[in-house]
């Protein structure tokens, strides 16, 4: 703890009502200032434009679910490969992608693409 932190803590203990009163005042100030700042509409990205083009030509994008896999290392990769090999084929699932490792070697998302066919 630095000297500044110690001084702030001491002031907080010696002046509890001032500190308690300053907290809501700082929150109110933040809300007022937020209302005064001009908000701008975000511009469309390349992804949004691609979605617009897909809708315009009638292409349907199947729903995709991302499943985050956290166990890293060889044990985690072996467990995921085993689970992918033993998975039961479901009519609702069109495709399952393999895990995408992060640069640090920790496993990342596995993409599951849903089928667009309706069940009876």
Order of alpha helices (4+ residues) and beta strands (2+ residues): alpha-alpha-alpha-beta-alpha-beta-beta
